[in-house]
Amino acid sequence: MTSWQCVRLIAGIFILLSLALGIPGSPVFISQWFLAFTAFVGANLLQSALTKWCLLESILRKIGVQPGC
């Protein structure tokens, strides 16, 4: 996997997990404050699309994940 694929995979996992933990109808509901984490991940995806820079991708490259195209 390339670094950009890993970023999208991790973001997707975090969004789905935070939704499961933050929606009151979920069987694993903990607190609605987990929805703030969903917003944080979305904001970071928006920021990376506008600036063409993503902190997670930089971190993944430093630990040896192959850069994408």
KELO-719918 format. One line per 2 residues: number of its first residue (from 1); their letters; for each residue x, y, z of N, C-alpha, C, O. Coordinates in steps of 0.05 Angstrom, whole numbers, plus 5000, padded with zeros to 4 digits. Layout:
% KELO-719918
NUM = A = X:Y:Z:X:Y:Z:X:Y:Z:X:Y:Z; ...
END
This chain:
% KELO-719918
1 = MT = 5017:4976:5000:5000:5000:5000:5017:5025:5000:5039:5026:5012; 5008:5045:4986:5023:5070:4986:5013:5088:5009:4992:5082:5022
3 = SW = 5027:5109:5014:5021:5126:5037:4993:5139:5034:4979:5141:5054; 4985:5147:5010:4959:5160:5007:4937:5140:5011:4915:5147:5020
5 = QC = 4941:5114:5004:4921:5094:5008:4918:5088:5038:4896:5084:5048; 4941:5088:5052:4940:5084:5081:4925:5106:5095:4910:5101:5114
7 = VR = 4929:5131:5086:4916:5154:5098:4885:5151:5095:4871:5154:5114; 4877:5144:5072:4848:5141:5067:4836:5117:5082:4814:5118:5092
9 = LI = 4852:5095:5085:4843:5072:5100:4840:5079:5130:4820:5073:5142; 4860:5092:5141:4860:5100:5169:4837:5120:5174:4823:5118:5194
11 = AG = 4834:5140:5156:4812:5159:5160:4785:5146:5159:4768:5152:5175; 4781:5128:5141:4756:5113:5139:4750:5097:5164:4728:5096:5174
13 = IF = 4771:5083:5174:4767:5068:5199:4761:5086:5222:4743:5080:5238; 4775:5108:5225:4770:5127:5247:4742:5139:5245:4728:5142:5266
15 = IL = 4733:5146:5221:4706:5157:5218:4685:5137:5226:4667:5143:5241; 4687:5112:5216:4667:5092:5222:4667:5085:5252:4646:5081:5264
17 = LS = 4691:5083:5264:4693:5077:5292:4681:5099:5309:4667:5093:5328; 4688:5124:5303:4678:5146:5319:4648:5149:5316:4634:5157:5335
19 = LA = 4637:5143:5292:4608:5143:5289:4595:5121:5305:4574:5126:5318; 4607:5098:5305:4596:5075:5321:4596:5082:5351:4578:5075:5366
21 = LG = 4617:5096:5360:4619:5103:5389:4603:5128:5396:4598:5132:5419; 4595:5144:5376:4582:5169:5382:4552:5172:5376:4540:5191:5384
23 = IP = 4541:5152:5362:4512:5154:5355:4497:5138:5376:4502:5114:5381; 4477:5151:5389:4463:5139:5412:4449:5112:5405:4446:5095:5422
25 = GS = 4441:5107:5380:4428:5082:5373:4447:5059:5369:4439:5036:5365; 4473:5064:5369:4493:5044:5365:4496:5025:5389:4493:5034:5412
27 = PV = 4500:4999:5384:4504:4981:5407:4530:4985:5422:4532:4976:5445; 4548:5000:5411:4574:5005:5425:4576:5035:5433:4598:5045:5437
29 = FI = 4553:5049:5435:4553:5077:5441:4567:5083:5468:4562:5068:5488; 4583:5103:5468:4596:5112:5493:4589:5141:5499:4578:5147:5521
31 = SQ = 4594:5159:5480:4588:5187:5485:4585:5201:5458:4598:5194:5438; 4568:5221:5457:4564:5237:5432:4589:5253:5426:4592:5263:5404
33 = WF = 4607:5256:5445:4632:5271:5440:4650:5258:5420:4668:5270:5409; 4645:5232:5414:4661:5218:5393:4655:5230:5366:4671:5227:5347
35 = LA = 4631:5243:5363:4625:5255:5337:4643:5279:5332:4647:5286:5308; 4655:5291:5352:4674:5312:5348:4699:5301:5334:4712:5315:5318
37 = FT = 4706:5276:5340:4729:5264:5327:4723:5259:5297:4741:5262:5280; 4698:5252:5291:4690:5249:5263:4694:5276:5248:4704:5276:5226
39 = AF = 4685:5298:5261:4688:5324:5249:4718:5331:5246:4726:5343:5226; 4734:5324:5265:4763:5329:5264:4776:5315:5240:4791:5327:5225
41 = VG = 4769:5290:5236:4780:5275:5213:4771:5287:5187:4786:5290:5168; 4745:5294:5186:4735:5307:5161:4749:5333:5155:4755:5339:5132
43 = AN = 4753:5349:5176:4767:5374:5173:4796:5370:5163:4805:5386:5146; 4809:5350:5173:4836:5344:5164:4837:5335:5135:4855:5342:5120
45 = LL = 4817:5319:5127:4815:5311:5099:4811:5335:5081:4823:5337:5059; 4793:5353:5089:4788:5378:5074:4814:5395:5072:4821:5404:5050
47 = QS = 4827:5398:5094:4852:5414:5095:4873:5401:5076:4887:5416:5062; 4876:5375:5077:4896:5362:5060:4889:5365:5030:4907:5366:5014
49 = AL = 4863:5365:5024:4855:5369:4996:4862:5397:4986:4869:5401:4963; 4859:5417:5004:4863:5444:4996:4893:5452:4995:4902:5468:4978
51 = TK = 4909:5441:5014:4937:5449:5016:4956:5429:5004:4980:5434:5001; 4946:5405:4996:4962:5383:4985:4984:5374:5005:5005:5366:4997
53 = WC = 4978:5377:5031:4996:5367:5052:4980:5354:5074:4960:5364:5083; 4990:5330:5083:4976:5315:5103:4997:5305:5124:5016:5292:5116
55 = LL = 4992:5312:5149:5011:5304:5170:5014:5274:5172:5036:5264:5174; 4991:5260:5171:4992:5230:5173:5009:5218:5150:5024:5200:5155
57 = ES = 5005:5229:5126:5021:5219:5104:5051:5224:5108:5067:5207:5101; 5058:5247:5119:5086:5253:5125:5097:5233:5145:5120:5224:5143
59 = IL = 5081:5227:5166:5090:5208:5186:5093:5180:5175:5113:5167:5181; 5074:5172:5158:5076:5145:5146:5100:5143:5128:5113:5122:5128
61 = RK = 5107:5163:5113:5131:5163:5097:5156:5160:5113:5175:5147:5106; 5157:5174:5136:5181:5173:5154:5185:5145:5166:5207:5138:5172
63 = IG = 5163:5130:5169:5166:5103:5181:5169:5082:5160:5170:5058:5166; 5171:5091:5134:5179:5073:5113:5157:5064:5094:5162:5047:5077
65 = VQ = 5133:5076:5096:5112:5069:5077:5118:5082:5050:5127:5105:5049; 5114:5067:5029:5121:5076:5002:5104:5100:4994:5079:5099:4997
67 = PG = 5116:5122:4984:5099:5144:4975:5082:5137:4951:5089:5119:4935; 5060:5150:4948:5042:5146:4925:5050:5162:4901:5071:5176:4901
69 = C = 5034:5160:4880:5039:5175:4855:5035:5204:4859:5038:5220:4840
END
